[in-house]
Each structure stands twice: as structure tokens, then as C-alpha cells.
């Protein structure tokens, strides 16, 4: 069964747990990398994440690990703003994906 995971600071992911999503609260770059590895290897335990949301402030420390999944259809790794608001990584990733799909920057 496909599931949705959220990786980020404890104060940012707690609300997602109330919605029934699997949460991976992290407090360092290393724990974030471990959480991403665990979430992407979950199919070995009978779970598979179709979508993994990663808080932007956490993602900025593991862009290389996230980039490994850009060409794969699953899981979709989507950067989301944290409690303190967006830092621009999510919008930048969206613009790149749209430009790659369409051939030009239509988002401006």
C-alpha cells in the first residue's frame, strides 16, 4: 500500500501526524539523511512511500541525496516550507521541473 511521509523538524511535522501521515522528526542533517534512507527503503518492510515531503530547511543539507530521486517516478520528493516560512528551495525545484517538461520558464 502506498503511503505518504513527512521529514522535518519536530514542530513542523507534528501536524501531519494528526492527518495520518507517517512522520520522521529530525534535528540534524545526519538524522535527516537517515530518515530519507529509511523512507526510501520502506518497501522492504511491506510499506512504500509514493510521496515524501521534506521541509526546505532540512532539505538544504541533503540536496545530493534528494537529487538521486529526481528521475524516478516513485517516490516523489516534494520540498515544503517549514514553520518559519519558505526559503525558496521548493519553488526553485518546481520551476526547474516545469522548465524541463515544457522547455521554457513559464512561471517567470
Jmol script that loads the backbone (N, CA, C; Angstrom):
load data "model"
ATOM      1  N   UNK A   1       0.839  -1.172   0.000  1.00  0.00           N
ATOM      2  CA  UNK A   1       0.000   0.000   0.000  1.00  0.00           C
ATOM      3  C   UNK A   1       0.892   1.247   0.000  1.00  0.00           C
ATOM      4  N   UNK A   2       0.560   2.197  -0.835  1.00  0.00           N
ATOM      5  CA  UNK A   2       1.327   3.431  -0.898  1.00  0.00           C
ATOM      6  C   UNK A   2       0.972   4.347   0.263  1.00  0.00           C
ATOM      7  N   UNK A   3       2.002   5.006   0.780  1.00  0.00           N
ATOM      8  CA  UNK A   3       1.827   5.886   1.919  1.00  0.00           C
ATOM      9  C   UNK A   3       2.498   7.226   1.636  1.00  0.00           C
ATOM     10  N   UNK A   4       2.308   8.163   2.560  1.00  0.00           N
ATOM     11  CA  UNK A   4       2.933   9.480   2.460  1.00  0.00           C
ATOM     12  C   UNK A   4       3.753   9.715   3.719  1.00  0.00           C
ATOM     13  N   UNK A   5       4.971  10.210   3.539  1.00  0.00           N
ATOM     14  CA  UNK A   5       5.864  10.505   4.663  1.00  0.00           C
ATOM     15  C   UNK A   5       6.205  11.991   4.675  1.00  0.00           C
ATOM     16  N   UNK A   6       6.538  12.480   5.869  1.00  0.00           N
ATOM     17  CA  UNK A   6       6.966  13.865   6.025  1.00  0.00           C
ATOM     18  C   UNK A   6       8.234  13.869   6.874  1.00  0.00           C
ATOM     19  N   UNK A   7       9.292  14.508   6.359  1.00  0.00           N
ATOM     20  CA  UNK A   7      10.566  14.619   7.068  1.00  0.00           C
ATOM     21  C   UNK A   7      10.798  16.093   7.380  1.00  0.00           C
ATOM     22  N   UNK A   8      11.065  16.392   8.643  1.00  0.00           N
ATOM     23  CA  UNK A   8      11.326  17.776   9.012  1.00  0.00           C
ATOM     24  C   UNK A   8      11.490  17.913  10.509  1.00  0.00           C
ATOM     25  N   UNK A   9      11.616  19.139  10.952  1.00  0.00           N
ATOM     26  CA  UNK A   9      11.725  19.418  12.375  1.00  0.00           C
ATOM     27  C   UNK A   9      10.481  18.938  13.110  1.00  0.00           C
ATOM     28  N   UNK A  10      10.653  18.555  14.369  1.00  0.00           N
ATOM     29  CA  UNK A  10       9.545  18.000  15.148  1.00  0.00           C
ATOM     30  C   UNK A  10       8.347  18.946  15.200  1.00  0.00           C
ATOM     31  N   UNK A  11       8.600  20.230  15.356  1.00  0.00           N
ATOM     32  CA  UNK A  11       7.499  21.187  15.435  1.00  0.00           C
ATOM     33  C   UNK A  11       6.784  21.369  14.105  1.00  0.00           C
ATOM     34  N   UNK A  12       7.436  21.046  13.003  1.00  0.00           N
ATOM     35  CA  UNK A  12       6.823  21.179  11.683  1.00  0.00           C
ATOM     36  C   UNK A  12       6.032  19.950  11.263  1.00  0.00           C
ATOM     37  N   UNK A  13       6.464  18.768  11.679  1.00  0.00           N
ATOM     38  CA  UNK A  13       5.823  17.545  11.201  1.00  0.00           C
ATOM     39  C   UNK A  13       4.682  17.052  12.087  1.00  0.00           C
ATOM     40  N   UNK A  14       4.566  17.573  13.291  1.00  0.00           N
ATOM     41  CA  UNK A  14       3.576  17.066  14.237  1.00  0.00           C
ATOM     42  C   UNK A  14       2.150  17.173  13.697  1.00  0.00           C
ATOM     43  N   UNK A  15       1.850  18.235  12.995  1.00  0.00           N
ATOM     44  CA  UNK A  15       0.516  18.407  12.435  1.00  0.00           C
ATOM     45  C   UNK A  15       0.179  17.373  11.376  1.00  0.00           C
ATOM     46  N   UNK A  16       1.177  16.930  10.639  1.00  0.00           N
ATOM     47  CA  UNK A  16       0.959  15.925   9.610  1.00  0.00           C
ATOM     48  C   UNK A  16       0.623  14.566  10.220  1.00  0.00           C
ATOM     49  N   UNK A  17       1.180  14.294  11.389  1.00  0.00           N
ATOM     50  CA  UNK A  17       0.876  13.044  12.088  1.00  0.00           C
ATOM     51  C   UNK A  17      -0.606  12.977  12.432  1.00  0.00           C
ATOM     52  N   UNK A  18      -1.187  14.114  12.812  1.00  0.00           N
ATOM     53  CA  UNK A  18      -2.613  14.168  13.129  1.00  0.00           C
ATOM     54  C   UNK A  18      -3.479  13.857  11.902  1.00  0.00           C
ATOM     55  N   UNK A  19      -2.932  14.085  10.715  1.00  0.00           N
ATOM     56  CA  UNK A  19      -3.644  13.791   9.477  1.00  0.00           C
ATOM     57  C   UNK A  19      -3.464  12.344   9.027  1.00  0.00           C
ATOM     58  N   UNK A  20      -2.663  11.589   9.775  1.00  0.00           N
ATOM     59  CA  UNK A  20      -2.458  10.184   9.452  1.00  0.00           C
ATOM     60  C   UNK A  20      -1.244   9.893   8.586  1.00  0.00           C
ATOM     61  N   UNK A  21      -0.408  10.893   8.343  1.00  0.00           N
ATOM     62  CA  UNK A  21       0.799  10.675   7.555  1.00  0.00           C
ATOM     63  C   UNK A  21       1.910  10.159   8.462  1.00  0.00           C
ATOM     64  N   UNK A  22       2.831   9.413   7.891  1.00  0.00           N
ATOM     65  CA  UNK A  22       3.994   8.952   8.655  1.00  0.00           C
ATOM     66  C   UNK A  22       4.980  10.098   8.765  1.00  0.00           C
ATOM     67  N   UNK A  23       5.433  10.372   9.961  1.00  0.00           N
ATOM     68  CA  UNK A  23       6.342  11.496  10.165  1.00  0.00           C
ATOM     69  C   UNK A  23       7.700  11.013  10.641  1.00  0.00           C
ATOM     70  N   UNK A  24       8.719  11.728  10.208  1.00  0.00           N
ATOM     71  CA  UNK A  24      10.096  11.471  10.591  1.00  0.00           C
ATOM     72  C   UNK A  24      10.663  12.775  11.155  1.00  0.00           C
ATOM     73  N   UNK A  25      10.465  13.035  12.448  1.00  0.00           N
ATOM     74  CA  UNK A  25      11.037  14.259  13.028  1.00  0.00           C
ATOM     75  C   UNK A  25      12.557  14.139  13.124  1.00  0.00           C
ATOM     76  N   UNK A  26      13.243  15.179  12.688  1.00  0.00           N
ATOM     77  CA  UNK A  26      14.705  15.165  12.682  1.00  0.00           C
ATOM     78  C   UNK A  26      15.233  16.426  13.343  1.00  0.00           C
ATOM     79  N   UNK A  27      16.478  16.341  13.842  1.00  0.00           N
ATOM     80  CA  UNK A  27      17.072  17.503  14.497  1.00  0.00           C
ATOM     81  C   UNK A  27      18.479  17.817  13.994  1.00  0.00           C
ATOM     82  N   UNK A  28      18.911  17.103  12.954  1.00  0.00           N
ATOM     83  CA  UNK A  28      20.229  17.360  12.383  1.00  0.00           C
ATOM     84  C   UNK A  28      20.249  16.894  10.928  1.00  0.00           C
ATOM     85  N   UNK A  29      21.266  17.322  10.210  1.00  0.00           N
ATOM     86  CA  UNK A  29      21.408  16.904   8.819  1.00  0.00           C
ATOM     87  C   UNK A  29      21.598  15.394   8.723  1.00  0.00           C
ATOM     88  N   UNK A  30      22.364  14.833   9.638  1.00  0.00           N
ATOM     89  CA  UNK A  30      22.615  13.388   9.607  1.00  0.00           C
ATOM     90  C   UNK A  30      21.340  12.600   9.891  1.00  0.00           C
ATOM     91  N   UNK A  31      20.541  13.051  10.860  1.00  0.00           N
ATOM     92  CA  UNK A  31      19.296  12.325  11.149  1.00  0.00           C
ATOM     93  C   UNK A  31      18.307  12.479   9.988  1.00  0.00           C
ATOM     94  N   UNK A  32      18.363  13.588   9.268  1.00  0.00           N
ATOM     95  CA  UNK A  32      17.508  13.773   8.098  1.00  0.00           C
ATOM     96  C   UNK A  32      17.902  12.808   6.990  1.00  0.00           C
ATOM     97  N   UNK A  33      19.197  12.646   6.777  1.00  0.00           N
ATOM     98  CA  UNK A  33      19.671  11.700   5.762  1.00  0.00           C
ATOM     99  C   UNK A  33      19.265  10.279   6.119  1.00  0.00           C
ATOM    100  N   UNK A  34      19.360   9.922   7.391  1.00  0.00           N
ATOM    101  CA  UNK A  34      18.934   8.595   7.848  1.00  0.00           C
ATOM    102  C   UNK A  34      17.436   8.399   7.635  1.00  0.00           C
ATOM    103  N   UNK A  35      16.654   9.432   7.925  1.00  0.00           N
ATOM    104  CA  UNK A  35      15.206   9.351   7.741  1.00  0.00           C
ATOM    105  C   UNK A  35      14.858   9.164   6.267  1.00  0.00           C
ATOM    106  N   UNK A  36      15.551   9.871   5.376  1.00  0.00           N
ATOM    107  CA  UNK A  36      15.304   9.717   3.941  1.00  0.00           C
ATOM    108  C   UNK A  36      15.657   8.310   3.491  1.00  0.00           C
ATOM    109  N   UNK A  37      16.791   7.799   3.967  1.00  0.00           N
ATOM    110  CA  UNK A  37      17.167   6.423   3.615  1.00  0.00           C
ATOM    111  C   UNK A  37      16.118   5.436   4.109  1.00  0.00           C
ATOM    112  N   UNK A  38      15.643   5.618   5.323  1.00  0.00           N
ATOM    113  CA  UNK A  38      14.628   4.717   5.883  1.00  0.00           C
ATOM    114  C   UNK A  38      13.332   4.785   5.078  1.00  0.00           C
ATOM    115  N   UNK A  39      12.927   5.988   4.712  1.00  0.00           N
ATOM    116  CA  UNK A  39      11.680   6.150   3.968  1.00  0.00           C
ATOM    117  C   UNK A  39      11.775   5.574   2.560  1.00  0.00           C
ATOM    118  N   UNK A  40      12.931   5.687   1.939  1.00  0.00           N
ATOM    119  CA  UNK A  40      13.072   5.172   0.577  1.00  0.00           C
ATOM    120  C   UNK A  40      13.339   3.674   0.548  1.00  0.00           C
ATOM    121  N   UNK A  41      13.640   3.075   1.682  1.00  0.00           N
ATOM    122  CA  UNK A  41      13.839   1.624   1.750  1.00  0.00           C
ATOM    123  C   UNK A  41      12.665   0.931   2.435  1.00  0.00           C
ATOM    124  N   UNK A  42      11.589   1.639   2.654  1.00  0.00           N
ATOM    125  CA  UNK A  42      10.446   1.104   3.392  1.00  0.00           C
ATOM    126  C   UNK A  42       9.764  -0.052   2.670  1.00  0.00           C
ATOM    127  N   UNK A  43       9.913  -0.134   1.345  1.00  0.00           N
ATOM    128  CA  UNK A  43       9.252  -1.218   0.616  1.00  0.00           C
ATOM    129  C   UNK A  43       9.743  -2.590   1.061  1.00  0.00           C
ATOM    130  N   UNK A  44      10.931  -2.644   1.641  1.00  0.00           N
ATOM    131  CA  UNK A  44      11.447  -3.914   2.157  1.00  0.00           C
ATOM    132  C   UNK A  44      10.616  -4.408   3.336  1.00  0.00           C
ATOM    133  N   UNK A  45       9.918  -3.486   4.021  1.00  0.00           N
ATOM    134  CA  UNK A  45       9.082  -3.836   5.164  1.00  0.00           C
ATOM    135  C   UNK A  45       7.609  -3.949   4.786  1.00  0.00           C
ATOM    136  N   UNK A  46       7.301  -3.934   3.491  1.00  0.00           N
ATOM    137  CA  UNK A  46       5.916  -4.021   3.057  1.00  0.00           C
ATOM    138  C   UNK A  46       5.241  -2.674   2.895  1.00  0.00           C
ATOM    139  N   UNK A  47       5.935  -1.594   3.209  1.00  0.00           N
ATOM    140  CA  UNK A  47       5.405  -0.244   3.017  1.00  0.00           C
ATOM    141  C   UNK A  47       6.141   0.386   1.847  1.00  0.00           C
ATOM    142  N   UNK A  48       5.456   1.251   1.171  1.00  0.00           N
ATOM    143  CA  UNK A  48       6.133   2.006   0.121  1.00  0.00           C
ATOM    144  C   UNK A  48       5.561   3.412   0.100  1.00  0.00           C
ATOM    145  N   UNK A  49       6.433   4.376   0.146  1.00  0.00           N
ATOM    146  CA  UNK A  49       6.007   5.766   0.132  1.00  0.00           C
ATOM    147  C   UNK A  49       5.940   6.262  -1.305  1.00  0.00           C
ATOM    148  N   UNK A  50       4.783   6.725  -1.710  1.00  0.00           N
ATOM    149  CA  UNK A  50       4.620   7.315  -3.035  1.00  0.00           C
ATOM    150  C   UNK A  50       5.082   8.759  -3.019  1.00  0.00           C
ATOM    151  N   UNK A  51       4.881   9.425  -1.870  1.00  0.00           N
ATOM    152  CA  UNK A  51       5.257  10.826  -1.722  1.00  0.00           C
ATOM    153  C   UNK A  51       6.015  11.005  -0.415  1.00  0.00           C
ATOM    154  N   UNK A  52       7.121  11.730  -0.495  1.00  0.00           N
ATOM    155  CA  UNK A  52       7.876  12.087   0.704  1.00  0.00           C
ATOM    156  C   UNK A  52       8.025  13.600   0.695  1.00  0.00           C
ATOM    157  N   UNK A  53       7.370  14.248   1.657  1.00  0.00           N
ATOM    158  CA  UNK A  53       7.516  15.695   1.815  1.00  0.00           C
ATOM    159  C   UNK A  53       8.728  15.944   2.705  1.00  0.00           C
ATOM    160  N   UNK A  54       9.565  16.891   2.301  1.00  0.00           N
ATOM    161  CA  UNK A  54      10.754  17.226   3.078  1.00  0.00           C
ATOM    162  C   UNK A  54      10.748  18.735   3.323  1.00  0.00           C
ATOM    163  N   UNK A  55      10.868  19.101   4.580  1.00  0.00           N
ATOM    164  CA  UNK A  55      10.919  20.518   4.937  1.00  0.00           C
ATOM    165  C   UNK A  55      12.146  21.160   4.289  1.00  0.00           C
ATOM    166  N   UNK A  56      11.970  22.339   3.697  1.00  0.00           N
ATOM    167  CA  UNK A  56      13.049  23.009   2.969  1.00  0.00           C
ATOM    168  C   UNK A  56      14.310  23.209   3.809  1.00  0.00           C
ATOM    169  N   UNK A  57      14.160  23.613   5.051  1.00  0.00           N
ATOM    170  CA  UNK A  57      15.341  23.868   5.875  1.00  0.00           C
ATOM    171  C   UNK A  57      16.130  22.596   6.130  1.00  0.00           C
ATOM    172  N   UNK A  58      15.460  21.459   6.117  1.00  0.00           N
ATOM    173  CA  UNK A  58      16.126  20.164   6.267  1.00  0.00           C
ATOM    174  C   UNK A  58      16.729  19.750   4.924  1.00  0.00           C
ATOM    175  N   UNK A  59      15.977  19.973   3.855  1.00  0.00           N
ATOM    176  CA  UNK A  59      16.403  19.564   2.517  1.00  0.00           C
ATOM    177  C   UNK A  59      17.681  20.258   2.064  1.00  0.00           C
ATOM    178  N   UNK A  60      17.895  21.486   2.513  1.00  0.00           N
ATOM    179  CA  UNK A  60      19.079  22.223   2.061  1.00  0.00           C
ATOM    180  C   UNK A  60      20.378  21.538   2.464  1.00  0.00           C
ATOM    181  N   UNK A  61      20.322  20.645   3.440  1.00  0.00           N
ATOM    182  CA  UNK A  61      21.507  19.930   3.897  1.00  0.00           C
ATOM    183  C   UNK A  61      21.669  18.560   3.240  1.00  0.00           C
ATOM    184  N   UNK A  62      20.719  18.190   2.376  1.00  0.00           N
ATOM    185  CA  UNK A  62      20.816  16.867   1.744  1.00  0.00           C
ATOM    186  C   UNK A  62      20.333  16.889   0.298  1.00  0.00           C
ATOM    187  N   UNK A  63      20.667  17.955  -0.404  1.00  0.00           N
ATOM    188  CA  UNK A  63      20.242  18.104  -1.792  1.00  0.00           C
ATOM    189  C   UNK A  63      20.808  17.007  -2.689  1.00  0.00           C
ATOM    190  N   UNK A  64      22.012  16.561  -2.405  1.00  0.00           N
ATOM    191  CA  UNK A  64      22.613  15.494  -3.221  1.00  0.00           C
ATOM    192  C   UNK A  64      21.814  14.203  -3.094  1.00  0.00           C
ATOM    193  N   UNK A  65      21.404  13.862  -1.888  1.00  0.00           N
ATOM    194  CA  UNK A  65      20.620  12.648  -1.667  1.00  0.00           C
ATOM    195  C   UNK A  65      19.251  12.756  -2.340  1.00  0.00           C
ATOM    196  N   UNK A  66      18.638  13.918  -2.251  1.00  0.00           N
ATOM    197  CA  UNK A  66      17.320  14.125  -2.861  1.00  0.00           C
ATOM    198  C   UNK A  66      17.410  14.058  -4.382  1.00  0.00           C
ATOM    199  N   UNK A  67      18.490  14.586  -4.953  1.00  0.00           N
ATOM    200  CA  UNK A  67      18.630  14.621  -6.415  1.00  0.00           C
ATOM    201  C   UNK A  67      18.673  13.222  -7.023  1.00  0.00           C
ATOM    202  N   UNK A  68      19.036  12.231  -6.248  1.00  0.00           N
ATOM    203  CA  UNK A  68      19.066  10.848  -6.761  1.00  0.00           C
ATOM    204  C   UNK A  68      17.683  10.351  -7.158  1.00  0.00           C
ATOM    205  N   UNK A  69      16.645  10.986  -6.653  1.00  0.00           N
ATOM    206  CA  UNK A  69      15.285  10.524  -6.907  1.00  0.00           C
ATOM    207  C   UNK A  69      14.551  11.371  -7.934  1.00  0.00           C
ATOM    208  N   UNK A  70      15.208  12.360  -8.514  1.00  0.00           N
ATOM    209  CA  UNK A  70      14.546  13.262  -9.461  1.00  0.00           C
ATOM    210  C   UNK A  70      14.073  12.550 -10.719  1.00  0.00           C
ATOM    211  N   UNK A  71      14.799  11.579 -11.179  1.00  0.00           N
ATOM    212  CA  UNK A  71      14.446  10.890 -12.422  1.00  0.00           C
ATOM    213  C   UNK A  71      13.553   9.681 -12.194  1.00  0.00           C
ATOM    214  N   UNK A  72      13.306   9.342 -10.945  1.00  0.00           N
ATOM    215  CA  UNK A  72      12.484   8.174 -10.635  1.00  0.00           C
ATOM    216  C   UNK A  72      11.032   8.607 -10.427  1.00  0.00           C
ATOM    217  N   UNK A  73      10.096   7.789 -10.882  1.00  0.00           N
ATOM    218  CA  UNK A  73       8.690   8.159 -10.696  1.00  0.00           C
ATOM    219  C   UNK A  73       8.213   8.040  -9.250  1.00  0.00           C
ATOM    220  N   UNK A  74       8.852   7.175  -8.496  1.00  0.00           N
ATOM    221  CA  UNK A  74       8.423   6.980  -7.111  1.00  0.00           C
ATOM    222  C   UNK A  74       9.633   6.690  -6.242  1.00  0.00           C
ATOM    223  N   UNK A  75       9.740   7.294  -5.117  1.00  0.00           N
ATOM    224  CA  UNK A  75       8.809   8.238  -4.514  1.00  0.00           C
ATOM    225  C   UNK A  75       9.025   9.641  -5.072  1.00  0.00           C
ATOM    226  N   UNK A  76       7.957  10.409  -5.071  1.00  0.00           N
ATOM    227  CA  UNK A  76       8.049  11.821  -5.429  1.00  0.00           C
ATOM    228  C   UNK A  76       8.485  12.563  -4.168  1.00  0.00           C
ATOM    229  N   UNK A  77       9.600  13.256  -4.246  1.00  0.00           N
ATOM    230  CA  UNK A  77      10.094  14.017  -3.098  1.00  0.00           C
ATOM    231  C   UNK A  77       9.767  15.477  -3.341  1.00  0.00           C
ATOM    232  N   UNK A  78       8.943  16.020  -2.457  1.00  0.00           N
ATOM    233  CA  UNK A  78       8.436  17.375  -2.618  1.00  0.00           C
ATOM    234  C   UNK A  78       8.893  18.225  -1.441  1.00  0.00           C
ATOM    235  N   UNK A  79       9.518  19.339  -1.755  1.00  0.00           N
ATOM    236  CA  UNK A  79      10.002  20.242  -0.711  1.00  0.00           C
ATOM    237  C   UNK A  79       8.878  21.174  -0.282  1.00  0.00           C
ATOM    238  N   UNK A  80       8.713  21.296   1.032  1.00  0.00           N
ATOM    239  CA  UNK A  80       7.655  22.133   1.579  1.00  0.00           C
ATOM    240  C   UNK A  80       8.261  23.146   2.552  1.00  0.00           C
ATOM    241  N   UNK A  81       7.625  24.297   2.708  1.00  0.00           N
ATOM    242  CA  UNK A  81       8.145  25.272   3.670  1.00  0.00           C
ATOM    243  C   UNK A  81       7.971  24.779   5.097  1.00  0.00           C
ATOM    244  N   UNK A  82       8.824  25.253   5.968  1.00  0.00           N
ATOM    245  CA  UNK A  82       8.735  24.904   7.380  1.00  0.00           C
ATOM    246  C   UNK A  82       7.908  25.914   8.144  1.00  0.00           C
ATOM    247  N   UNK A  83       7.975  25.827   9.434  1.00  0.00           N
ATOM    248  CA  UNK A  83       7.224  26.729  10.316  1.00  0.00           C
ATOM    249  C   UNK A  83       7.577  28.190  10.103  1.00  0.00           C
ATOM    250  N   UNK A  84       8.818  28.462   9.768  1.00  0.00           N
ATOM    251  CA  UNK A  84       9.282  29.836   9.605  1.00  0.00           C
ATOM    252  C   UNK A  84       9.058  30.387   8.206  1.00  0.00           C
ATOM    253  N   UNK A  85       8.391  29.631   7.353  1.00  0.00           N
ATOM    254  CA  UNK A  85       8.107  30.095   6.004  1.00  0.00           C
ATOM    255  C   UNK A  85       9.075  29.529   4.975  1.00  0.00           C
ATOM    256  N   UNK A  86       8.829  29.810   3.709  1.00  0.00           N
ATOM    257  CA  UNK A  86       9.660  29.256   2.639  1.00  0.00           C
ATOM    258  C   UNK A  86      11.029  29.923   2.552  1.00  0.00           C
ATOM    259  N   UNK A  87      12.008  29.138   2.090  1.00  0.00           N
ATOM    260  CA  UNK A  87      13.331  29.698   1.816  1.00  0.00           C
ATOM    261  C   UNK A  87      13.641  29.667   0.318  1.00  0.00           C
ATOM    262  N   UNK A  88      12.687  29.201  -0.478  1.00  0.00           N
ATOM    263  CA  UNK A  88      12.829  29.250  -1.933  1.00  0.00           C
ATOM    264  C   UNK A  88      13.239  27.961  -2.610  1.00  0.00           C
ATOM    265  N   UNK A  89      13.631  26.947  -1.866  1.00  0.00           N
ATOM    266  CA  UNK A  89      14.065  25.694  -2.497  1.00  0.00           C
ATOM    267  C   UNK A  89      12.920  24.987  -3.215  1.00  0.00           C
ATOM    268  N   UNK A  90      11.751  24.965  -2.605  1.00  0.00           N
ATOM    269  CA  UNK A  90      10.594  24.296  -3.199  1.00  0.00           C
ATOM    270  C   UNK A  90      10.181  24.951  -4.500  1.00  0.00           C
ATOM    271  N   UNK A  91      10.092  26.263  -4.507  1.00  0.00           N
ATOM    272  CA  UNK A  91       9.715  26.997  -5.711  1.00  0.00           C
ATOM    273  C   UNK A  91      10.762  26.811  -6.804  1.00  0.00           C
ATOM    274  N   UNK A  92      12.019  26.825  -6.422  1.00  0.00           N
ATOM    275  CA  UNK A  92      13.098  26.622  -7.378  1.00  0.00           C
ATOM    276  C   UNK A  92      13.004  25.235  -8.021  1.00  0.00           C
ATOM    277  N   UNK A  93      12.736  24.223  -7.218  1.00  0.00           N
ATOM    278  CA  UNK A  93      12.601  22.858  -7.736  1.00  0.00           C
ATOM    279  C   UNK A  93      11.402  22.741  -8.665  1.00  0.00           C
ATOM    280  N   UNK A  94      10.310  23.403  -8.308  1.00  0.00           N
ATOM    281  CA  UNK A  94       9.117  23.382  -9.156  1.00  0.00           C
ATOM    282  C   UNK A  94       9.397  24.059 -10.492  1.00  0.00           C
ATOM    283  N   UNK A  95      10.066  25.213 -10.453  1.00  0.00           N
ATOM    284  CA  UNK A  95      10.390  25.921 -11.695  1.00  0.00           C
ATOM    285  C   UNK A  95      11.270  25.064 -12.605  1.00  0.00           C
ATOM    286  N   UNK A  96      12.250  24.382 -12.027  1.00  0.00           N
ATOM    287  CA  UNK A  96      13.123  23.511 -12.821  1.00  0.00           C
ATOM    288  C   UNK A  96      12.332  22.391 -13.472  1.00  0.00           C
ATOM    289  N   UNK A  97      11.421  21.774 -12.718  1.00  0.00           N
ATOM    290  CA  UNK A  97      10.625  20.668 -13.258  1.00  0.00           C
ATOM    291  C   UNK A  97       9.714  21.140 -14.385  1.00  0.00           C
ATOM    292  N   UNK A  98       9.091  22.312 -14.215  1.00  0.00           N
ATOM    293  CA  UNK A  98       8.209  22.847 -15.247  1.00  0.00           C
ATOM    294  C   UNK A  98       9.019  23.211 -16.487  1.00  0.00           C
ATOM    295  N   UNK A  99      10.166  23.837 -16.284  1.00  0.00           N
ATOM    296  CA  UNK A  99      11.002  24.215 -17.424  1.00  0.00           C
ATOM    297  C   UNK A  99      11.480  22.982 -18.184  1.00  0.00           C
ATOM    298  N   UNK A 100      11.810  21.942 -17.464  1.00  0.00           N
ATOM    299  CA  UNK A 100      12.251  20.696 -18.106  1.00  0.00           C
ATOM    300  C   UNK A 100      11.101  20.067 -18.902  1.00  0.00           C
ATOM    301  N   UNK A 101       9.898  20.097 -18.354  1.00  0.00           N
ATOM    302  CA  UNK A 101       8.742  19.485 -19.012  1.00  0.00           C
ATOM    303  C   UNK A 101       8.257  20.300 -20.210  1.00  0.00           C
ATOM    304  N   UNK A 102       8.248  21.628 -20.078  1.00  0.00           N
ATOM    305  CA  UNK A 102       7.673  22.499 -21.090  1.00  0.00           C
ATOM    306  C   UNK A 102       8.731  23.001 -22.083  1.00  0.00           C
ATOM    307  N   UNK A 103       9.946  23.171 -21.603  1.00  0.00           N
ATOM    308  CA  UNK A 103      11.001  23.659 -22.469  1.00  0.00           C
ATOM    309  C   UNK A 103      11.342  25.120 -22.277  1.00  0.00           C
ATOM    310  N   UNK A 104      10.565  25.817 -21.445  1.00  0.00           N
ATOM    311  CA  UNK A 104      10.870  27.209 -21.151  1.00  0.00           C
ATOM    312  C   UNK A 104      10.292  27.563 -19.794  1.00  0.00           C
ATOM    313  N   UNK A 105      10.769  28.683 -19.257  1.00  0.00           N
ATOM    314  CA  UNK A 105      10.326  29.126 -17.931  1.00  0.00           C
ATOM    315  C   UNK A 105       9.008  29.876 -18.064  1.00  0.00           C
ATOM    316  N   UNK A 106       7.894  29.187 -17.823  1.00  0.00           N
ATOM    317  CA  UNK A 106       6.587  29.814 -17.944  1.00  0.00           C
ATOM    318  C   UNK A 106       6.087  30.382 -16.609  1.00  0.00           C
ATOM    319  N   UNK A 107       6.818  30.105 -15.526  1.00  0.00           N
ATOM    320  CA  UNK A 107       6.415  30.613 -14.218  1.00  0.00           C
ATOM    321  C   UNK A 107       7.006  31.981 -13.900  1.00  0.00           C
ATOM    322  N   UNK A 108       7.966  32.405 -14.718  1.00  0.00           N
ATOM    323  CA  UNK A 108       8.538  33.752 -14.546  1.00  0.00           C
ATOM    324  C   UNK A 108       9.498  33.851 -13.496  1.00  0.00           C
TER     325      UNK A 108
END
end "model"
wireframe off; spacefill off
backbone 0.3
color backbone group
